[in-house]
């Protein structure tokens, strides 16, 4: 069974019950899992139903152990972000120490900045056998544009304090009037 680690984690109960002897092989993406399953008549992949094409068939539906997962989609592009609009959001990815208080320590500069955080979503390290140097990640949405002085100062402080941070993008905040 080829699958992305998140898919395997969400379907462990189903796999243990229905396919106890199947070997679970983690791959970097669902697309790769599907490609590998298509190349081997004895293999399968955990993937969306849309992937069942080009000779593949749906072997089972509703295999998640809990509530259905929700995917988030973003529009991405190379180049400069749009200029500040005055009503922007910025999405960051920050590395978080996998230790008690790790997320709190990484978020302390945000509290001091006075910027509003509208979303925090933490992701633990990928492997169950964690090592001291492994980190989890957190996605953070905050009000403001990366070019705004207050946001730029926060980013500088985070980096100065050794927080690994990547700006995923700045964009106008979605409102009912922009829909």
C-alpha positions in Angstrom: 0.0 0.0 0.0 1.6 3.2 -1.2 0.5 6.4 0.5 1.5 9.8 1.8 2.2 9.6 5.6 -0.8 11.7 6.4 -3.1 9.4 4.5 -1.6 6.4 6.2 -2.1 8.0 9.6 -5.8 8.7 8.9 -6.4 5.1 7.6 -4.4 2.9 10.0 -7.5 1.3 11.6 -9.0 0.4 8.2 -5.7 -1.0 7.0 -5.2 -3.0 10.2 -8.7 -4.5 10.0 -9.1 -5.1 6.2 -5.5 -5.5 5.0 -3.4 -6.6 8.0 -0.7 -8.2 6.0 -0.3 -5.3 3.5 3.0 -3.4 3.8 2.5 0.3 4.2 5.1 2.3 2.1 5.3 6.0 2.8 5.9 8.2 -0.3 6.3 11.9 -0.7 2.9 12.6 -2.4 -0.4 11.0 -3.3 0.4 11.5 -6.9 3.5 9.3 -6.5 1.6 6.7 -4.6 -0.9 6.5 -7.5 1.9 6.2 -10.1 3.6 3.4 -8.1 0.3 1.5 -7.7 -0.4 1.8 -11.5 3.0 0.2 -12.2 2.4 -2.9 -10.0 -0.7 -5.0 -10.4 -0.3 -6.2 -6.8 0.0 -2.8 -5.3 -2.6 -0.2 -4.1 -2.6 3.4 -3.1 -4.5 5.6 -0.7 -5.8 8.4 -2.9 -8.8 10.5 -3.8 -11.4 8.8 -6.1 -10.4 11.1 -8.9 -7.1 9.2 -9.1 -8.9 6.1 -10.2 -8.2 6.4 -13.9 -5.8 5.0 -16.4 -6.5 1.4 -15.5 -6.9 1.9 -11.7 -10.1 1.1 -10.0 -11.6 2.1 -6.6 -11.1 -0.9 -4.3 -12.7 0.6 -1.2 -14.4 3.9 -0.3 -14.6 5.7 3.1 -11.4 4.2 4.4 -10.6 7.1 6.8 -10.7 6.2 10.5 -12.4 9.5 11.4 -14.1 12.4 9.9 -13.2 13.1 6.2 -10.1 15.2 5.8 -10.5 18.7 4.4 -8.0 19.9 1.9 -6.9 23.5 1.6 -6.1 25.0 -1.7 -3.9 28.0 -2.5 -3.2 29.9 -5.6 0.6 30.0 -6.0 2.9 31.9 -8.4 6.5 32.8 -8.8 7.6 36.4 -8.5 6.7 39.3 -6.2 3.6 39.2 -4.0 0.8 41.6 -4.7 1.4 45.0 -3.2 -0.1 45.8 0.2 -3.8 46.5 0.0 -4.3 47.7 3.6 -6.5 44.6 4.3 -4.0 41.8 3.9 -3.0 38.4 5.4 0.3 36.7 5.4 0.8 32.9 5.8 3.9 31.7 7.4 5.4 28.2 7.9 7.5 28.1 11.1 9.6 25.2 12.5 8.7 24.2 16.0 10.8 22.3 18.5 9.3 18.9 19.3 9.4 19.5 23.0 7.0 20.7 25.8 6.4 24.4 25.2 8.0 24.4 21.8 5.0 25.9 20.0 4.6 28.5 22.8 8.2 29.6 22.5 8.0 29.9 18.7 4.8 32.0 19.1 6.1 34.3 21.8 7.4 36.9 19.3 3.9 37.0 17.7 2.3 38.0 21.1 4.9 40.8 21.5 4.3 42.1 18.0 0.7 43.1 18.5 -0.3 41.4 15.2 -3.5 39.5 15.1 -3.1 35.7 14.4 -6.2 34.4 12.7 -5.1 30.8 12.4 -2.5 28.5 13.9 -2.2 24.9 12.7 0.6 22.7 14.1 1.9 19.6 12.4 4.1 17.2 14.5 7.3 15.7 13.1 6.7 13.2 10.3 8.0 10.0 12.0 6.7 8.3 15.1 10.3 7.6 16.2 11.3 11.2 16.9 14.8 12.4 17.5 15.9 15.4 19.5 16.7 17.5 16.5 13.5 16.8 14.6 11.0 19.6 14.4 7.3 19.9 13.8 5.9 22.8 11.9 3.1 25.3 12.3 1.2 27.2 9.7 0.3 30.7 10.9 -2.0 33.3 9.3 -1.6 36.8 10.6 -3.2 40.1 9.7 -0.8 42.3 7.6 1.4 42.1 4.6 5.0 40.9 4.6 6.1 44.4 3.4 4.3 46.1 6.3 6.9 47.5 8.8 5.3 45.7 11.7 5.3 42.3 9.9 8.8 42.8 8.5 10.0 43.6 12.1 8.4 40.4 13.4 10.0 38.3 10.6 13.4 39.8 11.5 12.9 39.1 15.2 11.9 35.5 14.5 15.0 34.9 12.3 17.2 36.7 14.8 15.9 34.3 17.6 16.7 31.3 15.4 13.2 30.4 14.4 13.1 28.9 11.0 10.4 30.8 9.1 9.2 30.8 5.5 6.8 33.4 4.2 4.3 31.4 2.1 2.6 34.5 0.8 0.8 37.8 1.5 -2.5 38.4 -0.1 -5.7 40.5 0.3 -7.9 39.2 3.0 -10.9 37.3 1.7 -14.3 38.9 2.6 -17.8 38.4 1.5 -17.4 41.3 -0.9 -14.4 39.7 -2.6 -16.2 36.4 -3.2 
